[in-house]
Amino acid sequence: MGTPVKAQEFAPSCVELRLYVEPVPETGAVYWRINGFRARLLIWTVAEWEKLERRPADAQYHPSGVWCALRLD
């Protein structure tokens, strides 16, 4: 049999676990750029659309069952 070997002692690690929480999108908006300008596509379900007090005049109904409006910021 061999001689016993002392186990190495490990120092506590300095590594921290960081949790990334994705920000909640603003009213169901999707953002991208069109010709360098920030654009967003606002999306409402039919139920949300019916509850709106002021509906955007330029919004369009999409066949997938949602209302959409494009905005350039």
C-alpha positions as CSV (number, residue, x, y, z in Angstrom):
1,M,0.0,0.0,0.0
2,G,1.1,3.5,-0.7
3,T,1.5,6.3,1.8
4,P,-1.5,8.5,2.6
5,V,-1.6,11.8,0.7
6,K,-2.9,14.9,2.5
7,A,-5.8,16.4,0.6
8,Q,-5.3,19.9,-0.7
9,E,-7.2,22.6,1.0
10,F,-9.1,24.9,-1.3
11,A,-9.6,28.5,-0.6
12,P,-13.2,29.7,-1.1
13,S,-13.8,31.0,-4.6
14,C,-14.4,34.7,-5.2
15,V,-16.7,33.9,-8.1
16,E,-20.2,35.4,-7.7
17,L,-23.4,34.3,-9.3
18,R,-25.1,37.2,-11.0
19,L,-28.7,36.9,-12.2
20,Y,-29.7,38.7,-15.3
21,V,-33.3,39.9,-15.3
22,E,-34.5,40.9,-18.7
23,P,-36.3,44.2,-18.7
24,V,-40.0,44.1,-19.3
25,P,-40.8,45.5,-22.7
26,E,-42.8,48.7,-22.8
27,T,-46.5,47.8,-23.6
28,G,-45.6,44.9,-25.9
29,A,-43.3,46.9,-28.1
30,V,-40.6,45.5,-30.3
31,Y,-37.6,47.8,-31.2
32,W,-35.3,48.0,-34.2
33,R,-33.8,50.7,-36.5
34,I,-35.1,51.9,-39.8
35,N,-32.6,54.1,-41.7
36,G,-30.8,54.8,-38.5
37,F,-33.9,55.9,-36.6
38,R,-35.2,54.0,-33.7
39,A,-38.5,52.4,-34.5
40,R,-41.0,50.4,-32.4
41,L,-43.9,48.2,-33.3
42,L,-46.7,48.5,-30.7
43,I,-48.8,45.4,-30.5
44,W,-52.2,44.8,-28.8
45,T,-54.3,41.7,-28.5
46,V,-58.0,42.1,-29.5
47,A,-58.9,42.2,-25.8
48,E,-56.3,44.9,-25.0
49,W,-57.5,46.9,-28.1
50,E,-61.1,46.8,-27.0
51,K,-60.1,48.2,-23.5
52,L,-58.2,51.2,-24.9
53,E,-59.8,54.5,-24.3
54,R,-58.0,56.2,-27.2
55,R,-57.1,54.0,-30.1
56,P,-54.4,55.0,-32.5
57,A,-55.9,56.1,-35.8
58,D,-53.0,54.6,-37.8
59,A,-53.1,51.1,-36.2
60,Q,-53.8,48.2,-38.4
61,Y,-55.4,44.8,-37.7
62,H,-53.1,41.9,-38.6
63,P,-54.6,38.5,-39.7
64,S,-52.8,36.8,-36.8
65,G,-55.3,38.4,-34.4
66,V,-53.4,41.5,-33.1
67,W,-53.5,45.3,-33.7
68,C,-50.2,46.9,-34.7
69,A,-48.9,50.5,-34.9
70,L,-45.4,51.6,-36.1
71,R,-43.7,54.5,-34.3
72,L,-40.4,56.2,-35.2
73,D,-38.7,57.8,-32.2
